[in-house]
């Protein structure tokens, strides 16, 4: 079982783990027909980005156009361009003890699951489960606009407004 503390920081840990690295040139977009395209359609980061290293407030990554990811106390908030609210995720424990973030947008829940075998899955509102290898997931981040904190690894350190 997870401790309460581990479960509260799991969204940040989950999001950092799944996204370190950049997709290879010509990488296949695994999210092209994914249900996640609807969930995260509003997240459209553009321009330079900053990974907040100020230590004040929530852990954050922000972009020049106002898009932002922030995580505090088990809740991940995703803002689209111009800072418009997009989707919110809450940390939870999956049925087999895996860490998950349940994102809710327009009354529909999309679950990002960090599977115990090292793969990543999205559980769509319909119940369909889409499972990806870590390499597939990394390659799909850029084309699928999947909001993950690992994207901040390519951003300049600083503070978000």
JOCORCOR-V613771 format. One record per residue. N is the residue number from 1. OMEGA is omega in whole degrees, 0 to 359 (NA if undefined). BURIAL is 1 if it has 9 or more other ideal C-beta (glycine too) atoms within 8 Angstrom, else 0. Layout:
n | omega | burial
N | OMEGA | BURIAL
N | OMEGA | BURIAL
This chain:
n | omega | burial
1 | 177 | 0
2 | 171 | 1
3 | 180 | 0
4 | 179 | 0
5 | 180 | 0
6 | 181 | 0
7 | 180 | 1
8 | 180 | 1
9 | 183 | 1
10 | 180 | 1
11 | 180 | 1
12 | 179 | 1
13 | 180 | 1
14 | 184 | 1
15 | 178 | 1
16 | 183 | 1
17 | 187 | 1
18 | 191 | 1
19 | 180 | 1
20 | 180 | 0
21 | 180 | 0
22 | 178 | 0
23 | 178 | 1
24 | 179 | 0
25 | 179 | 0
26 | 182 | 0
27 | 180 | 1
28 | 178 | 0
29 | 182 | 1
30 | 182 | 1
31 | 185 | 1
32 | 180 | 0
33 | 183 | 0
34 | 174 | 1
35 | 182 | 1
36 | 180 | 1
37 | 177 | 1
38 | 183 | 0
39 | 187 | 1
40 | 181 | 1
41 | 183 | 0
42 | 180 | 1
43 | 184 | 1
44 | 181 | 1
45 | 178 | 1
46 | 179 | 0
47 | 181 | 0
48 | 180 | 0
49 | 181 | 1
50 | 172 | 1
51 | 185 | 1
52 | 179 | 1
53 | 183 | 0
54 | 182 | 0
55 | 179 | 0
56 | 178 | 0
57 | 183 | 0
58 | 171 | 0
59 | 186 | 0
60 | 168 | 1
61 | 182 | 1
62 | 182 | 1
63 | 183 | 1
64 | 182 | 0
65 | 177 | 1
66 | 177 | 1
67 | 184 | 1
68 | 169 | 1
69 | 173 | 1
70 | 181 | 1
71 | 177 | 1
72 | 175 | 0
73 | 175 | 0
74 | 179 | 1
75 | 176 | 1
76 | 179 | 1
77 | 180 | 1
78 | 176 | 1
79 | 178 | 1
80 | 180 | 1
81 | 184 | 1
82 | 177 | 0
83 | 181 | 0
84 | 180 | 1
85 | 185 | 0
86 | 186 | 1
87 | 179 | 1
88 | 179 | 1
89 | 179 | 1
90 | 179 | 1
91 | 176 | 1
92 | 177 | 0
93 | 181 | 1
94 | 184 | 1
95 | 180 | 0
96 | 179 | 0
97 | 179 | 0
98 | 178 | 1
99 | 182 | 1
100 | 168 | 1
101 | 179 | 1
102 | 179 | 1
103 | 179 | 1
104 | 176 | 1
105 | 180 | 1
106 | 176 | 0
107 | 180 | 0
108 | 182 | 0
109 | 177 | 0
110 | 184 | 1
111 | 173 | 1
112 | 185 | 1
113 | 175 | 1
114 | 186 | 1
115 | 182 | 1
116 | 180 | 0
117 | 178 | 0
118 | 177 | 0
119 | 177 | 1
120 | 179 | 1
121 | 167 | 1
122 | 173 | 1
123 | 183 | 1
124 | 178 | 1
125 | 180 | 0
126 | 184 | 0
127 | 177 | 0
128 | 179 | 0
129 | 177 | 0
130 | 183 | 1
131 | 184 | 0
132 | 171 | 1
133 | 178 | 0
134 | 180 | 1
135 | 177 | 0
136 | 182 | 1
137 | 179 | 1
138 | 181 | 1
139 | 183 | 1
140 | 183 | 1
141 | 184 | 1
142 | 183 | 1
143 | 184 | 1
144 | 181 | 1
145 | 178 | 1
146 | 185 | 1
147 | 179 | 1
148 | 182 | 1
149 | 179 | 1
150 | 176 | 1
151 | 180 | 1
152 | 179 | 1
153 | 179 | 1
154 | 183 | 0
155 | 178 | 1
156 | 175 | 0
157 | 179 | 0
158 | 177 | 1
159 | 179 | 0
160 | 180 | 1
161 | NA | 0
